[in-house]
Amino acid sequence: MGRSGRLFSLLRPYTFLFVANSVATLVASVMDGATFVLLIPFLRTLFGQQAIPVGGGSSVERVLAAVAGPLLAAGSPEGALRNVVAVLLGTLVLKNALSYAAAVWSIAIQEGVVRDLRVQLFEHLQVLPLGFFQRTRGGQLLARVISDTDQVKTTVTAALASLLQNISLIVVYVAILVGLSWRLTLIALVCAPLLVLIIRPLVGKVRRRSREQVEDRGELTSLVSELVGSIKLVRAYVAEGFEAQRFRRLADRYRRRVLRAQRYATLTSPLSEVFAGVVIVLIFFVGTRWALGQAATLRPEVLIAFIAVALRLMSPAKSVANYPTAMAGALAAADRVYEVLDLEAEEGDRPGEQPARFAERIEYRGVSFSYDGQAPVLRDVDFAVCRGQVAAIVGPSGAGKTTLVDLLPRFYEPTGGAIHVDGTPITRFTRRSLRALMGIVSQETILLNDTVFANIAYGRSDFSLAQVEAAARAGNAHDFISHLPAGYETLLGERGTRLSGGERQRIAIARALLRDPPILILDEATSALDTESERLVQEAIDRLMAHRTVLVIAHRLATVRHADLIVVLSEGRIVERGTHDTLFAAGGLYRRFYDLQFRV
């Protein structure tokens, strides 16, 4: 199914509303055409003739006589004129009431479709591999979720509010024109294919230019997003002018792309209007010849009505002619949305996966890993951690420590070997149940612009204030939370900027502890803390080690001296393992790290 077909498949939940909208639009179009047909009896009555000629006239007049003949054929000219005006006003009111209803229903469908597409995209983003987010700028994703999905609405708008209505009007008007004079109508219809040939080359150019335009809009969004997240860096390096210049260049490039796209998109309107004007002039020229003179075959009032309807036909015809260019721009945005939706999901349960359980031990058996086929980050890693033990992973930067613990919750899958929990490969467990066994605190603390309570209870709505407070106490966070302006209801601001680094870290630890997981993963959780905060965090960890398995990555070796197992990584391999005392006595890499940190 093509991109446009996939877009229109989103209309399926709104079938009833779509049908109602179509019926209202069609009836409104008929009423609109009827207002012009009523010009004939109006003109005839105005000039003292019978409103509808007896036993003759065009097919349109015969239909009008059958529908409203008795009402229009009043006894006196004044009564007939009054009736014609009353019917005309009634038709106008009914037509506009139906047009209003169709417009409201059309907007409801448009916004519903865009909401559904936006939700579908957001949900799909949550099941994509982590590597996708590392390769893609956050601003580009934001543009696709917000801007591109909203621009897709143009397609639905054109299809419902514009295309459907205008095609209905064209069908009604052409039917009326054929009824008034099939020969004049034939002249107009013969010219119509020429307009299609004129417009078609523009559509491809608009599609290409629109794709460039939406890409640059995504880059603009990315740059603004990065600026918000790094404003302290910008000011620290006095780089305001540099960033402004960079944004100015990108904004100017976006402007040029928009101009190029709009240059072609806007050209369809004057081209179609000039073309329609030429056709109208041709109808004038031929029609007056047929309506004047002794051999006239067309009555003047019918010619006037024909020209009025033909002029009215120009607007919907121009809109339909512009539709392909509007569609091209919207499909360029839809391409970017479906590029993401078409990416294969990595998350989610697979057939045969079972709920995870943990009772005895975690084992890494010959585990290797590389990112996207690059050089291996881990090579043949083997170690085991029993329930209730604390395992520390140390080593130089780039040794693969974070990657090692990221494999346990299945953020990534090993490219070699396997990880077992109680003897079962973790690939047989559902990701959701496996991660429910773990509390994870990383070096980069992620806090939301929400209350303290919501940040600690993140992802769950069934925790009470007492439970949140207990977790905060265990994480040594309750005391400073109590001194905040609104306590646990205090808003933390974007990324928790109202708190210090140590306070943010203790909030994150409380969040992990609230779920009381049997496994804790602490990825350099104390590396960004001052001495006092580190002491408070370490106290919390020490209290929770009993009957709990902890994997901790730490640069500060003082925090892991009492670990049951210390694994030393270097260039993706385990080069040493054991307790602090055995590794210190061995005089290897661990001893060198220790001496560097504690030498005086």
C-alpha positions in Angstrom: 0.0 0.0 0.0 1.4 3.4 -0.9 1.9 6.3 1.5 -1.3 8.0 0.5 -3.2 4.8 0.8 -1.8 4.2 4.3 -2.9 7.7 5.2 -6.4 7.3 4.0 -6.6 3.9 5.8 -6.5 6.0 9.0 -10.0 7.2 8.0 -11.5 3.7 8.7 -12.6 4.5 12.4 -14.4 7.5 11.1 -16.4 5.8 8.3 -19.8 6.9 9.7 -18.7 10.5 10.1 -17.1 10.4 6.7 -20.3 9.1 5.1 -22.4 11.8 6.9 -19.9 14.4 5.7 -20.1 13.2 2.1 -23.9 13.2 2.1 -24.0 16.7 3.6 -21.4 17.9 1.1 -23.2 16.4 -1.9 -26.6 17.9 -0.9 -25.0 21.3 -0.2 -23.5 21.2 -3.6 -26.9 20.4 -5.2 -28.4 23.3 -3.2 -25.6 25.6 -4.4 -26.2 24.7 -8.0 -29.9 25.2 -7.5 -29.4 28.8 -6.5 -28.0 29.5 -9.9 -30.7 27.5 -11.7 -33.2 29.7 -10.0 -31.8 32.6 -12.0 -33.7 31.5 -15.0 -37.2 31.8 -13.5 -36.1 34.9 -11.6 -35.0 36.7 -14.9 -38.0 35.5 -16.8 -40.4 36.8 -14.1 -38.5 40.0 -13.7 -39.0 40.8 -17.4 -42.7 39.9 -17.4 -42.5 36.4 -18.8 -43.8 33.2 -17.3 -41.3 31.8 -14.7 -41.1 28.5 -16.5 -41.9 28.1 -20.2 -44.8 25.8 -20.9 -44.0 22.6 -22.7 -40.4 23.5 -23.5 -37.1 24.7 -22.2 -33.9 22.9 -21.3 -33.8 19.7 -19.3 -32.8 21.8 -16.3 -35.9 23.9 -16.6 -38.1 20.7 -16.9 -36.6 19.3 -13.7 -37.2 22.7 -12.0 -40.8 22.7 -13.2 -41.3 19.2 -11.8 -39.8 20.0 -8.4 -41.1 23.6 -7.8 -43.4 24.3 -10.7 -46.6 25.0 -8.8 -44.8 27.2 -6.3 -43.1 29.3 -9.1 -46.2 29.6 -11.3 -48.2 32.1 -9.1 -51.2 34.0 -10.4 -49.6 37.4 -10.6 -46.0 38.5 -11.7 -45.5 40.0 -8.2 -46.5 36.7 -6.5 -44.3 34.6 -8.8 -41.3 36.9 -8.1 -42.0 36.7 -4.4 -42.1 32.9 -4.5 -38.9 32.7 -6.6 -37.1 34.9 -4.1 -38.4 32.8 -1.1 -37.3 29.5 -2.8 -33.9 31.1 -3.5 -33.4 32.2 0.1 -34.6 28.9 1.5 -32.1 27.1 -0.8 -29.3 29.4 0.4 -30.1 28.8 4.1 -30.2 25.0 3.6 -27.0 25.0 1.6 -25.0 27.0 4.1 -26.4 24.9 7.1 -25.2 21.7 5.4 -21.9 23.3 4.4 -21.3 24.3 8.1 -22.1 20.8 9.3 -19.8 19.2 6.7 -17.0 21.6 7.7 -17.3 20.8 11.4 -17.4 17.0 10.7 -14.4 17.3 8.4 -12.4 19.1 11.1 -13.3 16.4 13.6 -12.1 13.7 11.1 -8.9 15.6 10.3 -7.9 16.1 14.0 -8.9 12.5 14.8 -6.7 11.1 12.1 -3.7 13.3 13.1 -4.2 12.3 16.7 -4.2 8.6 15.8 -1.2 9.0 13.6 0.7 10.9 16.3 -0.1 8.4 19.0 0.8 5.5 16.6 4.2 7.2 16.0 4.8 7.9 19.7 4.0 4.3 20.6 6.3 2.9 17.9 9.2 5.1 19.0 9.0 3.4 22.4 9.7 -0.1 20.9 12.6 1.0 18.5 16.2 -0.1 19.3 18.2 2.2 21.5 20.7 2.5 18.6 18.0 4.4 16.6 17.9 7.2 19.2 21.7 7.4 19.3 21.8 7.9 15.6 18.9 10.3 15.3 18.8 13.9 16.6 16.1 14.5 19.2 14.8 17.6 17.4 14.3 15.6 14.2 12.1 13.1 16.2 10.2 16.0 17.8 9.6 17.5 14.4 8.2 14.2 13.1 5.9 13.7 16.1 4.6 17.2 16.1 5.2 19.2 12.9 5.2 16.4 10.3 2.1 14.7 11.6 0.3 18.0 11.8 1.3 18.8 8.2 -0.2 15.4 7.1 -3.5 16.9 8.1 -3.3 18.9 4.8 -3.8 15.7 2.9 -6.9 14.8 4.9 -8.1 18.4 4.7 -7.7 18.4 0.9 -9.4 15.0 0.7 -12.4 15.9 2.8 -13.0 19.6 3.2 -11.7 20.6 -0.2 -11.4 17.7 -2.7 -14.7 16.0 -1.8 -16.6 19.2 -1.7 -15.1 20.6 -4.9 -15.6 17.4 -6.8 -19.3 17.4 -5.7 -19.6 20.9 -6.9 -18.0 20.2 -10.2 -20.2 17.2 -10.8 -23.4 19.2 -9.9 -22.3 22.2 -12.0 -21.3 20.1 -15.0 -24.7 18.3 -14.8 -26.4 21.7 -14.8 -24.3 23.0 -17.6 -25.1 19.9 -19.7 -28.8 20.4 -19.0 -28.6 24.0 -20.0 -26.5 23.5 -23.2 -24.6 20.3 -23.9 -22.8 21.9 -26.8 -21.3 24.7 -24.8 -20.4 22.2 -22.0 -18.6 20.0 -24.6 -16.4 23.0 -25.5 -15.4 23.4 -21.9 -14.8 19.7 -21.3 -12.6 19.3 -24.4 -10.2 21.9 -23.0 -10.0 20.4 -19.4 -7.3 17.7 -20.2 -4.9 20.5 -21.2 -5.0 21.9 -17.7 -3.9 18.5 -16.3 -0.9 18.4 -18.7 0.1 21.9 -17.6 -0.1 21.1 -13.8 1.5 17.6 -13.8 5.2 18.7 -14.1 4.8 21.0 -11.1 3.7 18.2 -8.8 7.0 16.3 -8.8 9.0 19.4 -8.2 6.8 20.4 -5.3 7.2 16.9 -3.8 11.0 17.1 -3.9 11.2 20.7 -2.6 8.7 19.9 0.2 10.9 17.0 1.4 13.9 19.3 1.6 11.8 21.8 3.4 10.6 19.4 6.1 14.1 18.1 6.6 15.4 21.6 7.3 12.5 22.3 9.6 13.6 19.2 11.6 17.1 20.6 11.7 15.8 23.9 13.1 13.9 22.1 15.8 17.0 20.1 16.7 19.1 23.2 17.0 16.7 24.9 19.3 16.3 21.7 21.4 20.1 21.4 21.7 20.4 25.1 22.7 17.8 24.7 25.5 19.7 21.7 26.9 23.1 23.3 26.7 22.5 26.9 27.5 25.0 26.9 30.4 27.7 25.6 28.0 26.9 28.3 25.5 27.2 31.1 28.1 30.3 29.6 29.7 32.1 29.7 26.4 30.6 33.0 25.3 29.2 31.3 22.2 25.9 33.2 21.9 27.1 34.9 18.7 28.3 31.6 17.3 25.0 29.9 18.0 23.0 32.8 16.6 25.0 32.7 13.4 24.6 29.0 13.1 20.8 29.3 13.6 20.7 32.3 11.1 22.4 30.2 8.4 20.0 27.3 9.0 16.9 29.5 9.1 18.0 31.2 5.9 18.5 27.9 4.2 15.0 26.8 5.3 13.6 30.1 3.9 15.2 29.4 0.5 13.8 25.9 0.5 10.3 27.1 1.4 10.5 29.7 -1.4 11.5 27.1 -3.9 8.7 24.8 -2.9 6.1 27.6 -2.8 7.2 29.0 -6.1 6.0 25.8 -7.8 3.0 25.2 -5.5 1.7 28.8 -5.9 2.1 28.7 -9.7 -0.8 26.2 -10.1 -3.4 28.8 -9.0 -2.7 31.5 -11.6 -2.2 28.9 -14.3 -5.5 27.3 -13.6 -7.3 30.7 -13.3 -5.9 32.0 -16.6 -6.8 28.7 -18.3 -10.4 28.9 -16.9 -10.6 32.5 -18.0 -9.7 31.5 -21.5 -12.4 28.9 -21.5 -15.0 31.4 -20.2 -14.1 33.8 -23.0 -14.5 31.0 -25.5 -17.9 30.2 -24.1 -18.9 33.9 -24.2 -17.8 34.1 -27.9 -19.6 31.0 -29.0 -22.7 31.4 -26.7 -23.5 34.9 -27.8 -23.4 33.8 -31.4 -25.9 31.0 -30.6 -28.2 33.4 -28.5 -28.4 36.4 -30.8 -30.0 36.8 -34.2 -33.0 35.4 -35.9 -31.5 31.9 -35.9 -30.8 31.9 -32.2 -30.8 28.4 -30.6 -30.2 29.5 -27.0 -32.4 31.8 -25.0 -30.6 34.8 -23.4 -31.7 33.9 -19.8 -30.3 30.4 -20.3 -27.0 31.8 -21.6 -26.8 34.1 -18.6 -27.5 31.2 -16.2 -24.9 29.0 -18.1 -22.2 31.7 -17.8 -23.0 32.3 -14.1 -22.6 28.5 -13.4 -19.5 28.4 -15.5 -18.0 31.3 -13.6 -19.0 29.5 -10.3 -17.3 26.4 -11.6 -13.9 28.2 -11.8 -13.3 28.2 -8.0 -13.8 24.4 -7.3 -12.0 23.6 -10.6 -9.0 25.7 -9.4 -9.0 24.0 -6.0 -9.0 20.6 -7.6 -6.2 21.6 -9.9 -4.2 22.8 -6.8 -4.9 19.6 -4.9 -1.9 17.5 -6.3 0.6 20.2 -5.2 -1.0 20.4 -1.7 -0.9 16.6 -1.6 2.7 16.5 -2.6 3.7 18.7 0.3 1.7 16.7 2.8 3.1 13.4 1.4 6.6 14.7 1.9 5.9 15.0 5.6 4.1 11.7 5.6 7.2 10.1 4.1 9.2 11.1 7.2 6.5 9.8 9.5 6.3 6.4 7.8 10.1 6.1 7.6 10.0 5.8 11.4 6.8 3.7 11.5 8.4 1.2 9.0 11.5 0.6 11.2 11.5 -2.8 12.7 10.5 -2.8 16.4 12.9 -4.5 18.8 11.0 -4.2 22.0 7.8 -6.1 22.8 7.2 -9.7 23.7 8.0 -12.5 21.2 6.2 -15.8 20.9 7.6 -18.3 23.4 9.0 -15.7 25.8 8.0 -16.3 29.5 7.8 -14.2 32.7 11.2 -13.8 34.3 12.1 -15.1 37.8 15.2 -14.6 39.8 16.1 -16.8 42.8 19.8 -17.8 42.6 22.3 -16.4 40.2 23.2 -14.2 37.2 25.8 -15.6 34.8 27.5 -14.0 31.8 28.7 -16.9 29.6 31.2 -16.0 26.9 29.4 -12.7 26.2 30.6 -10.5 23.3 29.0 -7.4 21.9 29.6 -4.9 19.1 27.5 -1.9 18.0 26.2 -2.2 14.4 29.0 -4.5 13.3 31.8 -2.3 14.5 34.8 -3.4 16.6 33.8 -5.5 19.6 33.1 -3.6 22.8 33.0 -6.8 24.9 34.9 -10.0 24.3 34.2 -13.4 25.9 33.0 -12.1 29.2 32.4 -14.8 31.9 31.4 -14.2 35.5 28.6 -15.0 37.9 26.8 -13.1 40.7 24.8 -15.0 43.3 21.7 -13.6 44.9 22.5 -11.2 47.7 26.0 -10.4 46.4 27.4 -7.1 45.3 29.4 -7.2 42.2 31.6 -4.2 41.2 32.7 -3.6 37.7 35.7 -1.3 37.3 38.1 -0.3 34.6 39.3 2.6 32.5 36.9 4.7 30.4 35.8 2.8 27.2 36.4 -0.6 28.7 32.8 -1.6 28.1 31.5 -1.3 31.7 28.2 0.4 30.9 27.6 -1.9 27.9 28.1 -4.9 30.2 25.3 -3.9 32.5 23.0 -2.7 29.7 22.9 -6.2 28.3 21.3 -7.6 31.5 17.9 -5.7 31.1 18.1 -6.5 27.3 18.6 -2.9 26.2 20.9 -4.6 23.7 21.3 -8.2 22.7 24.7 -9.9 22.9 26.3 -10.6 19.5 28.0 -13.7 21.1 27.5 -15.8 24.1 24.5 -15.5 26.5 23.4 -14.2 29.8 21.6 -16.6 32.1 19.3 -16.0 35.1 18.9 -19.1 37.2 20.2 -21.1 34.3 17.8 -19.8 31.7 18.9 -17.5 28.9 17.4 -14.1 29.4 16.3 -14.1 25.7 13.6 -16.5 26.8 12.1 -13.9 29.2 9.8 -11.1 28.2 11.6 -7.7 28.5 8.9 -6.2 30.6 9.0 -9.0 33.3 12.9 -9.0 33.2 13.1 -5.3 33.8 10.5 -5.5 36.5 13.1 -7.4 38.5 15.6 -4.5 38.3 16.1 -1.1 39.7 18.4 1.0 37.5 20.2 4.2 38.5 22.7 5.7 36.0 25.2 8.4 36.2 23.0 10.7 34.1 19.9 11.3 36.3 16.7 11.7 34.4 14.0 13.7 36.1 10.8 15.0 34.7 9.2 18.5 34.9 6.8 17.2 37.5 6.4 16.8 41.2 8.8 15.0 43.5 6.1 12.4 44.2 5.5 11.8 40.5 9.2 11.5 39.8 9.8 8.9 42.5 6.6 7.0 41.6 7.3 7.3 37.9 5.5 4.8 35.7 3.1 3.6 38.4 -0.1 5.1 39.8 -0.7 2.7 42.6 1.9 3.9 45.1 0.8 5.8 48.2 2.5 8.8 49.7 3.6 6.7 52.6 5.3 4.2 50.3 7.0 7.1 48.4 8.2 8.6 51.7 9.6 5.3 52.8 11.6 4.9 49.6 12.9 8.5 49.9 14.0 7.8 53.5 15.8 4.7 52.3 17.5 6.7 49.6 18.4 9.5 52.1 16.3 12.0 50.2 13.4 12.6 52.6 15.2 15.3 54.6 15.9 17.7 51.8 12.5 16.9 50.2 10.8 18.0 53.4 12.5 21.4 53.1 11.3 22.0 49.6 8.5 24.7 49.2 5.7 22.1 48.7 7.4 19.0 49.9 6.6 16.0 47.8 4.3 18.2 45.6 7.1 20.5 44.6 7.6 20.9 40.9 11.2 20.0 40.0 11.5 22.0 36.7 12.9 20.9 33.4 15.4 18.0 34.0 15.1 18.7 37.8 17.1 21.9 37.6 15.8 23.1 41.0 17.9 20.3 42.7 21.6 19.8 43.1 23.4 16.9 41.5 23.4 14.9 44.7 19.7 15.6 45.4 18.8 14.5 41.9 20.7 11.3 42.3 19.0 10.5 45.6 15.6 11.1 43.9 16.6 8.6 41.2 17.7 6.0 43.8 14.5 6.4 45.7 12.6 5.8 42.4 14.5 2.5 42.0 14.1 1.5 45.6 10.3 2.1 45.6 9.8 -0.9 43.5 11.8 -3.1 45.9 13.6 -5.0 43.0 15.7 -8.1 43.7 18.4 -6.7 41.4 20.0 -3.2 41.5 22.1 -1.8 38.7 24.1 1.3 39.7 26.0 2.7 36.8 28.5 5.1 38.3 25.7 6.3 40.6 28.0 8.1 42.9 30.6 9.5 40.5 28.9 13.0 40.2 28.4 13.4 43.9 30.2 15.4 46.5 31.6 13.7 49.6 28.6 14.2 51.8 26.1 13.1 49.1 28.2 10.1 48.3 28.2 9.1 51.9 24.4 9.4 52.1 24.0 7.3 48.9 26.4 4.7 50.0 24.6 4.4 53.3 21.4 3.7 51.4 23.1 1.1 49.2 24.6 -0.6 52.3 21.2 -0.9 54.0 19.7 -2.5 50.9 22.4 -5.1 50.1 20.9 -7.8 52.3 19.1 -10.4 50.1 19.6 -8.2 47.1 21.9 -8.5 44.1 23.8 -5.3 43.2 25.8 -4.7 40.0 27.7 -1.4 40.5 30.0 0.5 38.2 32.2 2.9 40.1 35.2 5.0 39.4 35.8 5.7 43.1 37.2 2.4 44.4 36.5 3.3 48.0 32.8 2.7 47.3 33.4 -0.9 46.2 36.0 -2.1 48.7 33.5 -4.3 50.4 32.0 -5.8 47.2 31.7 -9.6 47.2 33.2 -9.6 43.6 35.2 -7.1 41.7 35.4 -7.5 38.0 38.2 -5.5 36.2 37.6 -4.8 32.5 40.1 -3.6 30.0 39.4 -3.3 26.3 36.3 -5.3 26.6 37.9 -8.3 28.4 38.0 -9.3 32.0 41.6 -9.0 33.1 41.1 -9.5 36.9 38.4 -10.7 39.2 38.2 -11.2 43.0 37.7 -9.3 46.2 39.4 -6.0 47.1 42.0 -7.7 49.2 43.0 -10.4 46.6 43.2 -7.9 43.8 45.1 -5.3 45.9 47.6 -8.0 46.8 47.9 -9.2 43.2 49.4 -5.8 42.2 47.7 -5.8 38.8 45.5 -3.2 37.0 43.2 -2.8 40.0 46.1 -2.1 42.3 47.4 0.6 39.9 43.9 2.3 39.8 43.8 2.2 43.6 47.2 3.7 44.0 46.4 6.5 41.6 43.3 7.4 43.6 44.7 7.2 47.1 48.4 8.1 46.8 49.4 11.1 48.8 
